[in-house]
Amino acid sequence: MKKFGFVFIVGLVFMLSFLPYVNGEKPQEKKAPQSIQHIKIPNSVRNITKENTYPNPTQDIPKLQPSELTQKLIDSSKVKIENPELIRMLNETNVNSTPFAIGYRATIYLGQWPLHYESSETAPNWEYQKINTNYYDNRGGKSPYQIHYVQEAQKIVRGGLTAKIANADDVKKMMLLKAMEKSGLPLAFDTVIGGGTKKDQVYNIPPKRLGYLYGYAPAVNEKGKVTYGEVYLMLKGNKKMIIVKNVTSQGIGAWIPVQDHVSFGFAATERPR
């Protein structure tokens, strides 16, 4: 009877241990991941994709998916790897396993690479570069005169890195991907506004005034740091892993134009500017 009572008590305690603990506090809820707040475009900035007489190529850069082997190699690294070109090279790597690989060991040097880019700031400059001026003299007029934007000459707007850096092309790709993700804007390091591009929005020049309609190409100023390292592929028996040595970081910035967008500024004055 004592034995039965002991078993009963142990079983009761065991069952109670699975019941939720009740107290005056509410259970903590899992916080939802914070969504990225894209940059808000002001009313003075207009999309000219349809009106642009120069068809800019779309800058939709797909995020390269690592193969199963590449993903295992990336996961084995203690340093984050996001460089699309390095991932592409690893995707083309084929290492076969063999049951007789016991005791086999090899280290293959893959070179020094920019491994990943970490963004610290993505800020717009809506008047990055002046691209056009439309002008009309209404000083002798008796009623308002309406003007609208007409691009007088083709304009090429270029961005770029703010400092010299190793493997600049790889770094630019990583910065472009991050800036597009954070800003939600169509970005490209080079964009063209074709001559004869028009926008129908009207601006009124009062009588006895000179009217100026300025067009600017907007851009995003991207800042952050890029991490470099010497990458080794290590084969040890049937195991494969990535070893990164001599890791360094460097601050970097870039100007990246906003594609197919124009920022307008209008002024009506009594005297020429």
C-alpha angles and dihedrals in degrees: 000000000000089000091052091049092050092050091048092053093047090050092049092051090048092053093045090054089067094052115101115261109247123207139137093279124090117236113262114257121220111254114239113238112264113252119230112259106226121214113269114232113226121230091251090067118081132193111235099178093121095039098044109111089204112068105221115207114250113257097210099144108191116223105245112239114222119231120243092264092045091051091052090049092048091049090052092059119093089210121067113253119202104142106129093209093053090047089050091053092048089049088059091051117103119188116177120208121223131193089229095060095104108133093011115134134172137162119204120194111221097183137251113308140179097245105189143345124227116201120217101172138014111184130167128229105196092191098045095140133005110235107167147011125201114194139185131175109220097164090114094044126106097202136037116282120217122221132174136191118285118169104228098196137011112269128199114204116198131189129185147158118307093224140024112268138170117264090012095176093055091047092049091053092052092046092048092051092049094045092050091049094050099039101037087218129127101252134183134164088231127033133167131214108202124227113258094029109151139192122199098217109120128223119195121223110201121224117278090025139110113227125213124184111188125197122205132185110229124218141181123240107217120193133178143101134284123213121217130192145162107256123213129183108215122198115192114171106304092339123102124190145158119242119193119199136182095023116194135173130211132188116237140173136194142189112224118184121226107242122236096357130117128193114213131210122184129195132175114195140167094228132047116265 
